[in-house]
Amino acid sequence: MPTYDYSCKECGKKFSKVMLVSEYEKSRVACPKCQSRKVARVLSTFYAKTSKKS
């Protein structure tokens, strides 16, 4: 599942939320500290986890 990074415009807290792409399209994210819905997506790095074959 993808991890989405956010920053609250009210209190400035940065946080991450793990959710399915379908959940992301439908949801309105709230800040875990102040419960404000005024949050902005923050660009983050992308990484892929693969299995190592020997």
PDB file of N, CA, C, O and CB in Angstrom:
ATOM      1  N   MET A   1       0.845  -1.181   0.000  1.00  0.00           N
ATOM      2  CA  MET A   1       0.000   0.000   0.000  1.00  0.00           C
ATOM      3  C   MET A   1       0.890   1.245   0.000  1.00  0.00           C
ATOM      4  O   MET A   1       1.935   1.270   0.650  1.00  0.00           O
ATOM      5  CB  MET A   1      -0.961  -0.002   1.225  1.00  0.00           C
ATOM      6  N   PRO A   2       0.474   2.254  -0.720  1.00  0.00           N
ATOM      7  CA  PRO A   2       1.255   3.496  -0.756  1.00  0.00           C
ATOM      8  C   PRO A   2       1.157   4.284   0.546  1.00  0.00           C
ATOM      9  O   PRO A   2       0.158   4.223   1.261  1.00  0.00           O
ATOM     10  CB  PRO A   2       0.794   4.367  -1.911  1.00  0.00           C
ATOM     11  N   THR A   3       2.218   5.020   0.827  1.00  0.00           N
ATOM     12  CA  THR A   3       2.260   5.924   1.968  1.00  0.00           C
ATOM     13  C   THR A   3       2.205   7.346   1.439  1.00  0.00           C
ATOM     14  O   THR A   3       3.002   7.721   0.578  1.00  0.00           O
ATOM     15  CB  THR A   3       3.538   5.691   2.840  1.00  0.00           C
ATOM     16  N   TYR A   4       1.277   8.136   1.945  1.00  0.00           N
ATOM     17  CA  TYR A   4       1.115   9.525   1.517  1.00  0.00           C
ATOM     18  C   TYR A   4       1.577  10.441   2.642  1.00  0.00           C
ATOM     19  O   TYR A   4       1.202  10.250   3.798  1.00  0.00           O
ATOM     20  CB  TYR A   4      -0.365   9.827   1.126  1.00  0.00           C
ATOM     21  N   ASP A   5       2.394  11.439   2.301  1.00  0.00           N
ATOM     22  CA  ASP A   5       2.911  12.390   3.281  1.00  0.00           C
ATOM     23  C   ASP A   5       2.129  13.690   3.196  1.00  0.00           C
ATOM     24  O   ASP A   5       1.808  14.167   2.108  1.00  0.00           O
ATOM     25  CB  ASP A   5       4.415  12.649   3.058  1.00  0.00           C
ATOM     26  N   TYR A   6       1.827  14.258   4.362  1.00  0.00           N
ATOM     27  CA  TYR A   6       1.031  15.476   4.445  1.00  0.00           C
ATOM     28  C   TYR A   6       1.666  16.466   5.406  1.00  0.00           C
ATOM     29  O   TYR A   6       2.490  16.101   6.245  1.00  0.00           O
ATOM     30  CB  TYR A   6      -0.399  15.157   4.881  1.00  0.00           C
ATOM     31  N   SER A   7       1.268  17.723   5.271  1.00  0.00           N
ATOM     32  CA  SER A   7       1.649  18.778   6.199  1.00  0.00           C
ATOM     33  C   SER A   7       0.378  19.565   6.519  1.00  0.00           C
ATOM     34  O   SER A   7      -0.361  19.959   5.616  1.00  0.00           O
ATOM     35  CB  SER A   7       2.781  19.711   5.596  1.00  0.00           C
ATOM     36  N   CYS A   8       0.131  19.788   7.806  1.00  0.00           N
ATOM     37  CA  CYS A   8      -1.056  20.529   8.232  1.00  0.00           C
ATOM     38  C   CYS A   8      -0.810  22.027   8.065  1.00  0.00           C
ATOM     39  O   CYS A   8       0.228  22.540   8.484  1.00  0.00           O
ATOM     40  CB  CYS A   8      -1.420  20.193   9.707  1.00  0.00           C
ATOM     41  N   LYS A   9      -1.752  22.715   7.462  1.00  0.00           N
ATOM     42  CA  LYS A   9      -1.636  24.162   7.255  1.00  0.00           C
ATOM     43  C   LYS A   9      -1.982  24.944   8.522  1.00  0.00           C
ATOM     44  O   LYS A   9      -1.633  26.119   8.634  1.00  0.00           O
ATOM     45  CB  LYS A   9      -2.545  24.605   6.108  1.00  0.00           C
ATOM     46  N   GLU A  10      -2.657  24.312   9.468  1.00  0.00           N
ATOM     47  CA  GLU A  10      -3.052  24.978  10.716  1.00  0.00           C
ATOM     48  C   GLU A  10      -1.935  24.927  11.769  1.00  0.00           C
ATOM     49  O   GLU A  10      -1.515  25.963  12.284  1.00  0.00           O
ATOM     50  CB  GLU A  10      -4.326  24.328  11.277  1.00  0.00           C
ATOM     51  N   CYS A  11      -1.458  23.712  12.084  1.00  0.00           N
ATOM     52  CA  CYS A  11      -0.477  23.572  13.173  1.00  0.00           C
ATOM     53  C   CYS A  11       0.939  23.258  12.689  1.00  0.00           C
ATOM     54  O   CYS A  11       1.884  23.315  13.475  1.00  0.00           O
ATOM     55  CB  CYS A  11      -0.925  22.487  14.117  1.00  0.00           C
ATOM     56  N   GLY A  12       1.095  22.929  11.412  1.00  0.00           N
ATOM     57  CA  GLY A  12       2.408  22.673  10.851  1.00  0.00           C
ATOM     58  C   GLY A  12       2.932  21.252  11.029  1.00  0.00           C
ATOM     59  O   GLY A  12       4.059  20.960  10.631  1.00  0.00           O
ATOM     60  N   LYS A  13       2.134  20.365  11.619  1.00  0.00           N
ATOM     61  CA  LYS A  13       2.576  18.982  11.831  1.00  0.00           C
ATOM     62  C   LYS A  13       2.709  18.255  10.504  1.00  0.00           C
ATOM     63  O   LYS A  13       1.847  18.366   9.631  1.00  0.00           O
ATOM     64  CB  LYS A  13       1.595  18.232  12.749  1.00  0.00           C
ATOM     65  N   LYS A  14       3.808  17.504  10.360  1.00  0.00           N
ATOM     66  CA  LYS A  14       4.014  16.658   9.190  1.00  0.00           C
ATOM     67  C   LYS A  14       3.681  15.233   9.604  1.00  0.00           C
ATOM     68  O   LYS A  14       4.096  14.782  10.671  1.00  0.00           O
ATOM     69  CB  LYS A  14       5.486  16.771   8.636  1.00  0.00           C
ATOM     70  N   PHE A  15       2.931  14.519   8.761  1.00  0.00           N
ATOM     71  CA  PHE A  15       2.550  13.152   9.086  1.00  0.00           C
ATOM     72  C   PHE A  15       2.365  12.338   7.820  1.00  0.00           C
ATOM     73  O   PHE A  15       2.237  12.886   6.726  1.00  0.00           O
ATOM     74  CB  PHE A  15       1.271  13.132   9.923  1.00  0.00           C
ATOM     75  N   SER A  16       2.353  11.035   7.979  1.00  0.00           N
ATOM     76  CA  SER A  16       2.172  10.104   6.872  1.00  0.00           C
ATOM     77  C   SER A  16       0.929   9.268   7.117  1.00  0.00           C
ATOM     78  O   SER A  16       0.531   9.027   8.257  1.00  0.00           O
ATOM     79  CB  SER A  16       3.414   9.199   6.697  1.00  0.00           C
ATOM     80  N   LYS A  17       0.329   8.836   6.025  1.00  0.00           N
ATOM     81  CA  LYS A  17      -0.865   8.003   6.130  1.00  0.00           C
ATOM     82  C   LYS A  17      -0.753   6.898   5.071  1.00  0.00           C
ATOM     83  O   LYS A  17      -0.500   7.172   3.898  1.00  0.00           O
ATOM     84  CB  LYS A  17      -2.185   8.857   5.939  1.00  0.00           C
ATOM     85  N   VAL A  18      -0.943   5.664   5.499  1.00  0.00           N
ATOM     86  CA  VAL A  18      -0.899   4.512   4.602  1.00  0.00           C
ATOM     87  C   VAL A  18      -2.335   4.170   4.224  1.00  0.00           C
ATOM     88  O   VAL A  18      -3.177   3.933   5.090  1.00  0.00           O
ATOM     89  CB  VAL A  18      -0.173   3.283   5.269  1.00  0.00           C
ATOM     90  N   MET A  19      -2.605   4.146   2.913  1.00  0.00           N
ATOM     91  CA  MET A  19      -3.951   3.795   2.469  1.00  0.00           C
ATOM     92  C   MET A  19      -3.926   3.315   1.021  1.00  0.00           C
ATOM     93  O   MET A  19      -2.998   3.610   0.268  1.00  0.00           O
ATOM     94  CB  MET A  19      -4.901   4.998   2.618  1.00  0.00           C
ATOM     95  N   LEU A  20      -4.943   2.587   0.656  1.00  0.00           N
ATOM     96  CA  LEU A  20      -5.089   2.120  -0.718  1.00  0.00           C
ATOM     97  C   LEU A  20      -5.330   3.306  -1.643  1.00  0.00           C
ATOM     98  O   LEU A  20      -5.786   4.361  -1.203  1.00  0.00           O
ATOM     99  CB  LEU A  20      -6.243   1.099  -0.831  1.00  0.00           C
ATOM    100  N   VAL A  21      -5.025   3.132  -2.919  1.00  0.00           N
ATOM    101  CA  VAL A  21      -5.243   4.196  -3.898  1.00  0.00           C
ATOM    102  C   VAL A  21      -6.732   4.542  -3.955  1.00  0.00           C
ATOM    103  O   VAL A  21      -7.082   5.717  -4.075  1.00  0.00           O
ATOM    104  CB  VAL A  21      -4.725   3.770  -5.302  1.00  0.00           C
ATOM    105  N   SER A  22      -7.608   3.549  -3.871  1.00  0.00           N
ATOM    106  CA  SER A  22      -9.047   3.802  -3.896  1.00  0.00           C
ATOM    107  C   SER A  22      -9.489   4.601  -2.672  1.00  0.00           C
ATOM    108  O   SER A  22     -10.387   5.436  -2.778  1.00  0.00           O
ATOM    109  CB  SER A  22      -9.817   2.481  -3.967  1.00  0.00           C
ATOM    110  N   GLU A  23      -8.874   4.361  -1.512  1.00  0.00           N
ATOM    111  CA  GLU A  23      -9.183   5.138  -0.303  1.00  0.00           C
ATOM    112  C   GLU A  23      -8.704   6.576  -0.458  1.00  0.00           C
ATOM    113  O   GLU A  23      -9.391   7.511  -0.048  1.00  0.00           O
ATOM    114  CB  GLU A  23      -8.535   4.493   0.944  1.00  0.00           C
ATOM    115  N   TYR A  24      -7.517   6.751  -1.053  1.00  0.00           N
ATOM    116  CA  TYR A  24      -6.952   8.084  -1.245  1.00  0.00           C
ATOM    117  C   TYR A  24      -7.872   8.941  -2.108  1.00  0.00           C
ATOM    118  O   TYR A  24      -8.065  10.123  -1.822  1.00  0.00           O
ATOM    119  CB  TYR A  24      -5.559   7.991  -1.886  1.00  0.00           C
ATOM    120  N   GLU A  25      -8.439   8.359  -3.155  1.00  0.00           N
ATOM    121  CA  GLU A  25      -9.307   9.099  -4.059  1.00  0.00           C
ATOM    122  C   GLU A  25     -10.598   9.555  -3.391  1.00  0.00           C
ATOM    123  O   GLU A  25     -11.173  10.570  -3.785  1.00  0.00           O
ATOM    124  CB  GLU A  25      -9.632   8.255  -5.260  1.00  0.00           C
ATOM    125  N   LYS A  26     -11.059   8.815  -2.383  1.00  0.00           N
ATOM    126  CA  LYS A  26     -12.345   9.110  -1.749  1.00  0.00           C
ATOM    127  C   LYS A  26     -12.222   9.862  -0.423  1.00  0.00           C
ATOM    128  O   LYS A  26     -13.175  10.509   0.013  1.00  0.00           O
ATOM    129  CB  LYS A  26     -13.091   7.832  -1.521  1.00  0.00           C
ATOM    130  N   SER A  27     -11.064   9.782   0.214  1.00  0.00           N
ATOM    131  CA  SER A  27     -10.962  10.275   1.590  1.00  0.00           C
ATOM    132  C   SER A  27     -10.585  11.743   1.686  1.00  0.00           C
ATOM    133  O   SER A  27      -9.999  12.329   0.776  1.00  0.00           O
ATOM    134  CB  SER A  27      -9.959   9.464   2.342  1.00  0.00           C
ATOM    135  N   ARG A  28     -10.947  12.306   2.825  1.00  0.00           N
ATOM    136  CA  ARG A  28     -10.498  13.642   3.217  1.00  0.00           C
ATOM    137  C   ARG A  28      -9.661  13.443   4.460  1.00  0.00           C
ATOM    138  O   ARG A  28     -10.168  13.018   5.498  1.00  0.00           O
ATOM    139  CB  ARG A  28     -11.708  14.642   3.472  1.00  0.00           C
ATOM    140  N   VAL A  29      -8.392  13.747   4.360  1.00  0.00           N
ATOM    141  CA  VAL A  29      -7.442  13.479   5.437  1.00  0.00           C
ATOM    142  C   VAL A  29      -7.500  14.591   6.478  1.00  0.00           C
ATOM    143  O   VAL A  29      -7.597  15.771   6.141  1.00  0.00           O
ATOM    144  CB  VAL A  29      -6.011  13.337   4.879  1.00  0.00           C
ATOM    145  N   ALA A  30      -7.440  14.196   7.746  1.00  0.00           N
ATOM    146  CA  ALA A  30      -7.429  15.157   8.849  1.00  0.00           C
ATOM    147  C   ALA A  30      -6.110  15.035   9.605  1.00  0.00           C
ATOM    148  O   ALA A  30      -5.536  13.950   9.699  1.00  0.00           O
ATOM    149  CB  ALA A  30      -8.639  14.926   9.807  1.00  0.00           C
ATOM    150  N   CYS A  31      -5.641  16.142  10.134  1.00  0.00           N
ATOM    151  CA  CYS A  31      -4.408  16.172  10.920  1.00  0.00           C
ATOM    152  C   CYS A  31      -4.619  15.384  12.219  1.00  0.00           C
ATOM    153  O   CYS A  31      -5.622  15.580  12.905  1.00  0.00           O
ATOM    154  CB  CYS A  31      -3.977  17.644  11.227  1.00  0.00           C
ATOM    155  N   PRO A  32      -3.676  14.492  12.559  1.00  0.00           N
ATOM    156  CA  PRO A  32      -3.832  13.722  13.796  1.00  0.00           C
ATOM    157  C   PRO A  32      -3.644  14.565  15.066  1.00  0.00           C
ATOM    158  O   PRO A  32      -4.078  14.160  16.145  1.00  0.00           O
ATOM    159  CB  PRO A  32      -2.844  12.578  13.805  1.00  0.00           C
ATOM    160  N   LYS A  33      -3.006  15.727  14.945  1.00  0.00           N
ATOM    161  CA  LYS A  33      -2.756  16.566  16.118  1.00  0.00           C
ATOM    162  C   LYS A  33      -3.927  17.500  16.415  1.00  0.00           C
ATOM    163  O   LYS A  33      -4.427  17.537  17.539  1.00  0.00           O
ATOM    164  CB  LYS A  33      -1.487  17.380  15.915  1.00  0.00           C
ATOM    165  N   CYS A  34      -4.369  18.265  15.390  1.00  0.00           N
ATOM    166  CA  CYS A  34      -5.408  19.276  15.633  1.00  0.00           C
ATOM    167  C   CYS A  34      -6.744  18.965  14.946  1.00  0.00           C
ATOM    168  O   CYS A  34      -7.708  19.717  15.095  1.00  0.00           O
ATOM    169  CB  CYS A  34      -4.914  20.625  15.167  1.00  0.00           C
ATOM    170  N   GLN A  35      -6.802  17.865  14.199  1.00  0.00           N
ATOM    171  CA  GLN A  35      -8.018  17.411  13.505  1.00  0.00           C
ATOM    172  C   GLN A  35      -8.466  18.327  12.368  1.00  0.00           C
ATOM    173  O   GLN A  35      -9.575  18.175  11.857  1.00  0.00           O
ATOM    174  CB  GLN A  35      -9.137  17.281  14.492  1.00  0.00           C
ATOM    175  N   SER A  36      -7.623  19.271  11.969  1.00  0.00           N
ATOM    176  CA  SER A  36      -7.955  20.164  10.857  1.00  0.00           C
ATOM    177  C   SER A  36      -7.921  19.387   9.545  1.00  0.00           C
ATOM    178  O   SER A  36      -7.106  18.481   9.375  1.00  0.00           O
ATOM    179  CB  SER A  36      -6.974  21.367  10.802  1.00  0.00           C
ATOM    180  N   ARG A  37      -8.794  19.738   8.635  1.00  0.00           N
ATOM    181  CA  ARG A  37      -8.801  19.123   7.311  1.00  0.00           C
ATOM    182  C   ARG A  37      -8.026  19.963   6.298  1.00  0.00           C
ATOM    183  O   ARG A  37      -8.012  19.651   5.107  1.00  0.00           O
ATOM    184  CB  ARG A  37     -10.236  18.921   6.831  1.00  0.00           C
ATOM    185  N   LYS A  38      -7.383  21.025   6.772  1.00  0.00           N
ATOM    186  CA  LYS A  38      -6.563  21.879   5.907  1.00  0.00           C
ATOM    187  C   LYS A  38      -5.147  21.304   5.843  1.00  0.00           C
ATOM    188  O   LYS A  38      -4.226  21.804   6.489  1.00  0.00           O
ATOM    189  CB  LYS A  38      -6.541  23.358   6.429  1.00  0.00           C
ATOM    190  N   VAL A  39      -4.998  20.243   5.052  1.00  0.00           N
ATOM    191  CA  VAL A  39      -3.703  19.588   4.903  1.00  0.00           C
ATOM    192  C   VAL A  39      -3.278  19.640   3.445  1.00  0.00           C
ATOM    193  O   VAL A  39      -4.115  19.715   2.545  1.00  0.00           O
ATOM    194  CB  VAL A  39      -3.759  18.124   5.404  1.00  0.00           C
ATOM    195  N   ALA A  40      -1.978  19.600   3.220  1.00  0.00           N
ATOM    196  CA  ALA A  40      -1.425  19.624   1.872  1.00  0.00           C
ATOM    197  C   ALA A  40      -0.526  18.418   1.681  1.00  0.00           C
ATOM    198  O   ALA A  40       0.207  18.033   2.592  1.00  0.00           O
ATOM    199  CB  ALA A  40      -0.647  20.934   1.612  1.00  0.00           C
ATOM    200  N   ARG A  41      -0.581  17.821   0.499  1.00  0.00           N
ATOM    201  CA  ARG A  41       0.305  16.710   0.179  1.00  0.00           C
ATOM    202  C   ARG A  41       1.722  17.229   0.065  1.00  0.00           C
ATOM    203  O   ARG A  41       1.955  18.308  -0.478  1.00  0.00           O
ATOM    204  CB  ARG A  41      -0.128  16.004  -1.126  1.00  0.00           C
ATOM    205  N   VAL A  42       2.657  16.467   0.573  1.00  0.00           N
ATOM    206  CA  VAL A  42       4.076  16.800   0.506  1.00  0.00           C
ATOM    207  C   VAL A  42       4.752  15.758  -0.378  1.00  0.00           C
ATOM    208  O   VAL A  42       4.494  14.561  -0.246  1.00  0.00           O
ATOM    209  CB  VAL A  42       4.728  16.848   1.938  1.00  0.00           C
ATOM    210  N   LEU A  43       5.609  16.212  -1.269  1.00  0.00           N
ATOM    211  CA  LEU A  43       6.330  15.271  -2.117  1.00  0.00           C
ATOM    212  C   LEU A  43       7.297  14.459  -1.276  1.00  0.00           C
ATOM    213  O   LEU A  43       7.980  14.991  -0.401  1.00  0.00           O
ATOM    214  CB  LEU A  43       7.077  16.005  -3.243  1.00  0.00           C
ATOM    215  N   SER A  44       7.345  13.181  -1.551  1.00  0.00           N
ATOM    216  CA  SER A  44       8.241  12.307  -0.807  1.00  0.00           C
ATOM    217  C   SER A  44       8.981  11.412  -1.789  1.00  0.00           C
ATOM    218  O   SER A  44       8.661  11.369  -2.977  1.00  0.00           O
ATOM    219  CB  SER A  44       7.462  11.462   0.236  1.00  0.00           C
ATOM    220  N   THR A  45       9.960  10.712  -1.281  1.00  0.00           N
ATOM    221  CA  THR A  45      10.726   9.817  -2.131  1.00  0.00           C
ATOM    222  C   THR A  45       9.942   8.543  -2.391  1.00  0.00           C
ATOM    223  O   THR A  45       9.085   8.152  -1.599  1.00  0.00           O
ATOM    224  CB  THR A  45      12.080   9.493  -1.496  1.00  0.00           C
ATOM    225  N   PHE A  46      10.243   7.907  -3.499  1.00  0.00           N
ATOM    226  CA  PHE A  46       9.593   6.660  -3.874  1.00  0.00           C
ATOM    227  C   PHE A  46      10.603   5.549  -3.756  1.00  0.00           C
ATOM    228  O   PHE A  46      11.756   5.698  -4.161  1.00  0.00           O
ATOM    229  CB  PHE A  46       9.005   6.728  -5.305  1.00  0.00           C
ATOM    230  N   TYR A  47      10.172   4.441  -3.203  1.00  0.00           N
ATOM    231  CA  TYR A  47      11.052   3.278  -3.174  1.00  0.00           C
ATOM    232  C   TYR A  47      10.220   2.031  -3.410  1.00  0.00           C
ATOM    233  O   TYR A  47       9.033   1.979  -3.091  1.00  0.00           O
ATOM    234  CB  TYR A  47      11.821   3.184  -1.827  1.00  0.00           C
ATOM    235  N   ALA A  48      10.870   1.038  -3.973  1.00  0.00           N
ATOM    236  CA  ALA A  48      10.201  -0.241  -4.247  1.00  0.00           C
ATOM    237  C   ALA A  48      10.923  -1.336  -3.487  1.00  0.00           C
ATOM    238  O   ALA A  48      12.153  -1.400  -3.485  1.00  0.00           O
ATOM    239  CB  ALA A  48      10.171  -0.556  -5.778  1.00  0.00           C
ATOM    240  N   LYS A  49      10.163  -2.184  -2.852  1.00  0.00           N
ATOM    241  CA  LYS A  49      10.740  -3.297  -2.133  1.00  0.00           C
ATOM    242  C   LYS A  49      10.565  -4.547  -2.991  1.00  0.00           C
ATOM    243  O   LYS A  49       9.448  -4.909  -3.361  1.00  0.00           O
ATOM    244  CB  LYS A  49      10.082  -3.469  -0.729  1.00  0.00           C
ATOM    245  N   THR A  50      11.669  -5.190  -3.295  1.00  0.00           N
ATOM    246  CA  THR A  50      11.613  -6.394  -4.116  1.00  0.00           C
ATOM    247  C   THR A  50      12.223  -7.556  -3.356  1.00  0.00           C
ATOM    248  O   THR A  50      12.981  -7.363  -2.406  1.00  0.00           O
ATOM    249  CB  THR A  50      12.341  -6.182  -5.458  1.00  0.00           C
ATOM    250  N   SER A  51      11.892  -8.738  -3.773  1.00  0.00           N
ATOM    251  CA  SER A  51      12.487  -9.909  -3.139  1.00  0.00           C
ATOM    252  C   SER A  51      13.839 -10.189  -3.795  1.00  0.00           C
ATOM    253  O   SER A  51      14.014  -9.989  -4.996  1.00  0.00           O
ATOM    254  CB  SER A  51      11.544 -11.149  -3.250  1.00  0.00           C
ATOM    255  N   LYS A  52      14.766 -10.644  -3.006  1.00  0.00           N
ATOM    256  CA  LYS A  52      16.090 -10.945  -3.513  1.00  0.00           C
ATOM    257  C   LYS A  52      16.153 -12.416  -3.873  1.00  0.00           C
ATOM    258  O   LYS A  52      15.902 -13.289  -3.043  1.00  0.00           O
ATOM    259  CB  LYS A  52      17.179 -10.580  -2.483  1.00  0.00           C
ATOM    260  N   LYS A  53      16.494 -12.673  -5.126  1.00  0.00           N
ATOM    261  CA  LYS A  53      16.616 -14.064  -5.574  1.00  0.00           C
ATOM    262  C   LYS A  53      18.085 -14.447  -5.584  1.00  0.00           C
ATOM    263  O   LYS A  53      18.932 -13.668  -6.022  1.00  0.00           O
ATOM    264  CB  LYS A  53      15.981 -14.265  -6.987  1.00  0.00           C
ATOM    265  N   SER A  54      18.390 -15.645  -5.101  1.00  0.00           N
ATOM    266  CA  SER A  54      19.789 -16.067  -5.099  1.00  0.00           C
ATOM    267  C   SER A  54      20.059 -17.132  -6.132  1.00  0.00           C
ATOM    268  O   SER A  54      21.192 -17.597  -6.258  1.00  0.00           O
ATOM    269  CB  SER A  54      20.182 -16.574  -3.736  1.00  0.00           C
TER     270      SER A  54
END
